Amino acid sequence: MYVAKYESYMEQRIILNLGQGCWQHGFPTTTVQLWNGDGLAPMQFSGMLPADPELLIAYERWQLYYKAIHRNLGIRRSKNKSAVRSAIEIEQDDITNVSNADFEELCTTLKQQFNAWLSASSFVNVERQLRTHLSALAPIQLIVESSNASVRRFPWHLWEFLDDYRQAEVAIASLDHKSHDTFREKQQPGVRILS
């Protein structure tokens, strides 16, 4: 008879607080708290993320392309249903024609720029500290806090750091959200298989 027992892992929570920073001046008071679910006080690391207005421009361009592609899909669907409006209003700043290749290229560029920003020398030590305390098998919740609305809309799931943590999920919060005082471990019973 063979009994196998799978370990249950405590959920770990990372709170990445970007403070009052902005793309033009950087995020000088970036703090990261790591809660291990053991009831103890969190570990805290600090760093800074540099200014990168070009990253914001790339993101805004990505949004325009995304909307243009979905608008084009909507028009095609309408044509298929013979319900096209006779007049379509187009704003001056709107992009009217986007190829899928252009959009894919922009997606790749945005991801590269985003990860280059998060790999800044003033922040890379924070990532190293996290890696020494995180388990690749544990469920991880990353909460990104910022007063900057554009930062909260960013595709944080594209952070390459998360590629090594397959059970990670991302949540976004403003700085004035209400948080729980304690972080409780989710009880996951061990699994036993008899064969």
C-alpha positions as CSV (number, residue, x, y, z in Angstrom):
1,M,0.0,0.0,0.0
2,Y,1.3,3.4,-1.0
3,V,0.2,6.7,0.6
4,A,1.1,9.9,-1.2
5,K,0.5,13.2,0.5
6,Y,0.4,16.5,-1.4
7,E,1.6,19.5,0.5
8,S,-0.8,22.3,1.0
9,Y,0.8,25.7,0.6
10,M,-0.2,28.9,2.3
11,E,-1.3,31.7,0.0
12,Q,1.2,34.5,-0.2
13,R,0.2,38.1,-0.7
14,I,2.4,40.8,-2.3
15,I,1.2,44.4,-1.9
16,L,3.1,46.6,-4.4
17,N,2.4,50.2,-3.4
18,L,3.5,52.8,-6.0
19,G,2.4,55.7,-3.8
20,Q,1.7,59.1,-5.3
21,G,4.1,58.8,-8.2
22,C,3.4,59.5,-11.9
23,W,4.9,58.6,-15.3
24,Q,6.6,62.0,-15.8
25,H,8.4,62.1,-12.4
26,G,8.7,58.4,-11.5
27,F,7.5,56.5,-8.4
28,P,10.1,57.3,-5.7
29,T,8.3,55.8,-2.8
30,T,7.6,52.3,-4.0
31,T,7.2,49.8,-1.2
32,V,6.4,46.1,-1.4
33,Q,5.0,44.1,1.5
34,L,5.1,40.3,1.5
35,W,2.5,38.5,3.7
36,N,3.1,34.8,4.1
37,G,-0.2,34.0,5.7
38,D,1.5,32.9,9.0
39,G,0.0,35.7,11.0
40,L,3.3,37.4,11.4
41,A,4.0,41.0,10.3
42,P,4.8,41.3,6.7
43,M,8.3,41.6,5.3
44,Q,8.8,45.0,3.6
45,F,11.1,46.1,0.8
46,S,11.5,49.4,-0.8
47,G,12.8,50.7,-4.1
48,M,11.8,53.2,-6.7
49,L,10.6,53.0,-10.3
50,P,11.9,55.6,-12.7
51,A,9.9,58.1,-14.8
52,D,8.9,56.6,-18.2
53,P,6.4,58.8,-20.1
54,E,7.2,56.8,-23.3
55,L,5.7,53.8,-21.6
56,L,2.4,55.7,-21.0
57,I,2.4,56.8,-24.6
58,A,2.9,53.2,-25.8
59,Y,0.0,52.1,-23.6
60,E,-2.3,54.8,-24.8
61,R,-1.4,53.9,-28.4
62,W,-2.2,50.2,-27.6
63,Q,-5.6,51.3,-26.3
64,L,-6.4,53.2,-29.5
65,Y,-5.3,50.2,-31.6
66,Y,-7.4,47.8,-29.4
67,K,-10.5,50.0,-29.7
68,A,-10.0,50.3,-33.5
69,I,-9.7,46.6,-34.0
70,H,-12.8,45.9,-31.9
71,R,-14.7,48.7,-33.7
72,N,-13.8,47.1,-37.0
73,L,-15.0,43.7,-35.8
74,G,-18.2,45.4,-34.7
75,I,-18.7,47.0,-38.2
76,R,-18.0,43.6,-39.9
77,R,-20.6,41.9,-37.7
78,S,-23.1,44.7,-38.5
79,K,-22.5,44.3,-42.2
80,N,-23.1,40.6,-41.9
81,K,-26.5,41.4,-40.3
82,S,-27.3,44.2,-42.9
83,A,-27.6,46.7,-40.2
84,V,-24.9,49.2,-41.0
85,R,-25.6,52.9,-40.3
86,S,-25.4,55.1,-43.3
87,A,-23.2,57.7,-41.5
88,I,-20.3,56.9,-39.2
89,E,-18.8,59.6,-37.2
90,I,-15.0,59.5,-36.8
91,E,-13.1,61.7,-34.4
92,Q,-9.9,63.4,-35.6
93,D,-7.6,61.5,-33.2
94,D,-9.2,58.1,-33.9
95,I,-7.3,55.4,-35.7
96,T,-9.5,54.1,-38.5
97,N,-7.4,51.2,-40.0
98,V,-5.2,48.8,-38.0
99,S,-3.7,45.6,-39.2
100,N,-3.5,42.6,-36.9
101,A,0.3,42.5,-37.5
102,D,0.6,46.1,-36.4
103,F,-1.4,45.4,-33.3
104,E,0.7,42.3,-32.4
105,E,3.9,44.2,-32.9
106,L,2.6,46.9,-30.6
107,C,1.6,44.3,-28.0
108,T,5.1,42.9,-28.0
109,T,6.7,46.3,-27.8
110,L,4.4,47.3,-24.9
111,K,5.3,44.1,-23.0
112,Q,9.0,44.7,-23.5
113,Q,8.9,48.3,-22.4
114,F,6.8,47.4,-19.4
115,N,9.2,44.7,-18.3
116,A,12.2,46.9,-18.9
117,W,10.7,49.6,-16.6
118,L,10.1,47.0,-13.9
119,S,13.7,45.8,-14.3
120,A,15.1,49.2,-13.4
121,S,18.3,49.0,-11.3
122,S,16.5,50.9,-8.6
123,F,13.8,48.2,-8.3
124,V,15.5,45.0,-9.3
125,N,16.6,44.4,-5.7
126,V,13.0,44.3,-4.6
127,E,12.3,41.5,-7.1
128,R,15.3,39.6,-5.9
129,Q,14.1,39.8,-2.3
130,L,10.7,38.6,-3.3
131,R,12.1,35.6,-5.2
132,T,14.0,34.5,-2.1
133,H,10.8,34.4,0.0
134,L,8.2,33.1,-2.5
135,S,7.3,29.6,-3.3
136,A,6.8,28.8,-6.9
137,L,4.1,26.3,-6.0
138,A,2.1,28.5,-3.6
139,P,-0.9,30.6,-4.7
140,I,0.2,34.2,-4.8
141,Q,-2.0,37.3,-4.9
142,L,-0.3,40.5,-6.2
143,I,-2.1,43.6,-5.2
144,V,-1.0,46.8,-7.1
145,E,-1.8,50.0,-5.3
146,S,-1.5,53.4,-6.8
147,S,-3.1,56.8,-6.8
148,N,-2.4,57.0,-10.6
149,A,-5.4,55.8,-12.6
150,S,-3.3,54.9,-15.7
151,V,-1.0,52.7,-13.6
152,R,-4.0,50.8,-12.3
153,R,-5.2,50.2,-15.8
154,F,-1.9,48.8,-16.9
155,P,-1.7,45.0,-17.9
156,W,0.2,43.9,-14.8
157,H,-0.3,40.3,-15.6
158,L,2.4,40.8,-18.3
159,W,5.1,41.3,-15.7
160,E,7.7,38.6,-16.5
161,F,8.3,38.1,-12.8
162,L,4.9,36.4,-12.6
163,D,5.9,33.8,-15.2
164,D,7.7,31.8,-12.5
165,Y,4.6,31.8,-10.3
166,R,1.9,30.0,-12.2
167,Q,-0.7,30.3,-9.4
168,A,-0.3,34.1,-9.2
169,E,-3.2,36.4,-9.7
170,V,-3.3,40.2,-9.9
171,A,-5.6,42.6,-8.2
172,I,-5.6,46.4,-8.6
173,A,-6.5,48.9,-5.8
174,S,-6.4,52.7,-5.3
175,L,-4.5,54.0,-2.3
176,D,-7.7,54.8,-0.4
177,H,-9.2,51.3,-0.5
178,K,-10.1,49.5,2.8
179,S,-7.8,46.6,3.6
180,H,-8.1,43.9,6.1
181,D,-5.8,44.1,9.1
182,T,-4.9,40.5,9.0
183,F,-4.0,38.1,6.3
184,R,-5.4,34.7,7.0
185,E,-4.2,31.4,5.5
186,K,-6.6,29.6,3.4
187,Q,-7.0,26.2,4.9
188,Q,-6.4,23.6,2.2
189,P,-6.7,20.0,3.4
190,G,-3.9,17.7,2.4
191,V,-4.8,15.1,-0.2
192,R,-4.1,11.5,0.4
193,I,-4.2,8.9,-2.3
194,L,-4.3,5.2,-1.4
195,S,-3.4,2.7,-4.1
